[in-house]
Amino acid sequence: MKCPYCNEADTKVIDSRPAEDNSSIRRRRQCERCGKRFTTYEKLETMPLMVIKKDNSREAYDRSKIEAGIIQSCHKRPVSTQQINSVIDEIENRVFNMEEKEVPTSVIGELVMDKLKELDEVAYVRFASVYREFKDVNTFMEELAKLLKQ
């Protein structure tokens, strides 16, 4: 590991411990040349996950797409950034624990809607209206009626 201060390649590990999320290892290192300390994180390399879109095209999984959809749904709602990140982490864990190389967007979309329903019902309806492509007010009202029955 190169020192970020002097680019020396010879550094030593002073301390190792699991990171806060327990999915990576935090290492404190010290440069042998300049003596400065810095932190690195090691994360297990996971198999690449492909997402099968509605038109059957495939693209690499991208966390930021889920994040953008959830943030947009939660706009001006009493939902914190920490809650959003927690929901995304839970969705991501469920998707990766399926141990599939390809996952349909419909599976991910349903997971997002399930989590949003628990988090904030307005955010859920906002997401569902875009995800399920509501065509008219009646479709919107049907979804609200289902929500009210629960």
TORKE-828821 format. One record per atom (N, C-alpha, C): x, y, z. Coordinates in steps of 0.1 Angstrom, whole numbers, plus 5000, padded with zeros to 4 digits. Example, Ala and Ser with C-alpha at 12.3 -4.5 7.8 and 13.67 -1.06 7.14 Angstrom:
BEGIN
513249435078
512349555078
513249675078
512849785071
513749895071
512950005079
END
This chain:
BEGIN
500949885000
500050005000
500950125000
500750214990
501550334990
501050445000
502050515005
501850615015
501150735007
500050795012
499450905005
500251035006
501151035015
501951165018
503251165009
503951055009
505251055002
505350954991
504250874988
504250764978
505150654980
505750634992
506550524995
505750394995
506250294989
505450164988
505650085001
506550115010
506850035021
506150095034
504950035037
504150075049
503949955057
503649975070
503349865079
502049885085
501349765088
500049775095
500249785110
499649885116
499749905130
498549835137
497349845131
496149795138
495149755127
494449645130
493449595121
492149565129
491049605124
489749575131
488649585121
487549515124
486349525115
485849675114
485449715103
484849845101
483449845108
482849965109
481549975116
480449885110
480549875096
479449795090
479749645089
480949605095
481349465095
481449395081
481549485071
481649425057
483049455052
483849525060
485249555055
486149555068
487449565065
488449565076
489149705075
489249765087
489849895088
491249875092
492249925085
493649905089
494350045091
495050055102
495850175104
497250135100
497850225092
499150195086
500050315089
501450275089
502450385091
503450365080
503850475074
504850485064
506250455070
507050375064
508350345069
509350465066
509050545056
509950655052
509650775060
508350835059
508050955065
507450945079
506950825083
506450805096
504950845098
504350905088
502950945089
502050825089
500850845095
499950735096
498650765088
498050655083
496850675075
496050545076
494750555072
493850445073
493450395060
493350265058
492850195046
491650105050
490850075040
489749985042
489849875032
489749745036
489749635027
488349575027
487849555015
486549505013
486649375004
485849275008
485849155000
485249184987
485949134976
485549154963
484349054960
483249114957
482049024954
481948994939
481148894936
480948864922
480048974916
480349014903
479549124897
478149074896
477249164899
475849134898
475249214886
474549134878
473949194866
472449214869
471849324864
470449344866
469749334853
468649254853
467849224840
466749334840
466749414831
465749524830
464549474823
463449554823
462149514817
462249474803
463149534795
463349504781
464249384779
464649314789
465549204789
467049244786
467349374786
468749404785
469349394799
470649384799
471349364812
472349474814
472449514827
473549614830
474049584844
475149634847
475749604860
474949674871
474849604883
474149654894
474749794898
473949884902
474350024905
473550074917
474150074929
473550114941
472950254940
473650344932
473150484931
471850494925
471450394917
470050404910
468950384921
469250284930
468250264940
468250384949
469350434953
469450554961
468750674955
468950694942
468250814936
466750794936
466250674934
464750654934
464250674948
464950624958
464450634972
464550784977
465550854974
465750994977
464651074971
464351054958
463351124952
461951094958
461650974962
460450934968
460250994982
461351014988
461351065002
461551225003
461551284991
461751434991
460651504999
461151585008
460251665017
459451575027
459951465030
459251375039
460151365052
459651325063
460451325076
461251195076
462151175066
462951055066
464451105065
465251055074
466651105075
467551025065
468651085062
469651025053
470050895059
470250885072
470650765079
469550655076
468350685077
467250585074
467250545060
467550635051
467650595037
468750505034
469950535040
471150455038
470850315044
470250305055
469950185062
469050095053
467950155047
467050085039
467850035026
468650115021
469450075009
470349955012
471049965024
471849855029
471049725030
469849735036
469049615038
468649555024
468249645015
467849595002
469149524995
470249594996
471449544990
471849404996
471749395009
472049265015
471149155010
469849185009
468949085005
469249044990
469549144982
469849114968
471149024967
472149064974
473448994973
473348854980
472448844990
472348714997
471548614989
470948654978
470248564969
471348484962
472548524961
473648464955
473348424940
472648514934
472448504919
473348594912
473748554900
474548644891
473748744884
472448714882
471548814876
470248824884
469748944886
468548964893
467649064885
466349024883
465449114876
465249244883
465049354876
464749484883
463349474890
462549384886
461249364893
461449314907
462449234910
462749184923
463249294932
464149374926
464749484933
463649594936
462849624926
461749714928
460749674939
460349554940
459449504950
460149514964
461449484965
462149504978
462149644982
462349734972
462349884975
460949924980
459949874973
458549914978
458249854991
458649734994
458349675008
459049765018
460249805016
460949885026
460350025028
460050085016
459450215017
458050215024
457250105022
455950095028
456150095044
457250035049
457550035063
458050165068
458850235059
459450355063
458550475062
457850495051
456950615049
455950585038
454650585041
453650545032
453550645020
453850765022
453750865011
454950835001
456050815007
457250774998
456950654991
456350554997
455950424991
455050454978
454050534980
453050564970
453750634958
454650734962
455350804952
456250704943
456950624950
457750524943
456950434934
455850384940
455050284933
454350344921
454050474921
453450544910
454350544898
455650564901
456650564890
456950424886
457250344896
457750204893
456650124886
455450134890
454350054884
453650124872
454250244869
453750324858
452250344858
451750404869
450350434869
449950514857
448850464850
448450534838
447450644841
446650624852
445650724854
445350734869
444450824873
444050844887
443450724893
442650644885
442050524891
443050424895
444150404888
445250314892
445850364905
446050494906
446550554918
445650524930
444350544928
443450534939
443350384943
443450294934
443450144937
444650114946
445750174943
446950144952
446750204966
446150324966
445850384979
444850304987
443850254980
442850164987
443550044993
444449984986
445149864991
445949905004
446550015003
447350065014
446450095027
445250155024
444350185035
443750055042
443549955034
443049825039
444049765049
445349785046
446349725055
446449805068
END
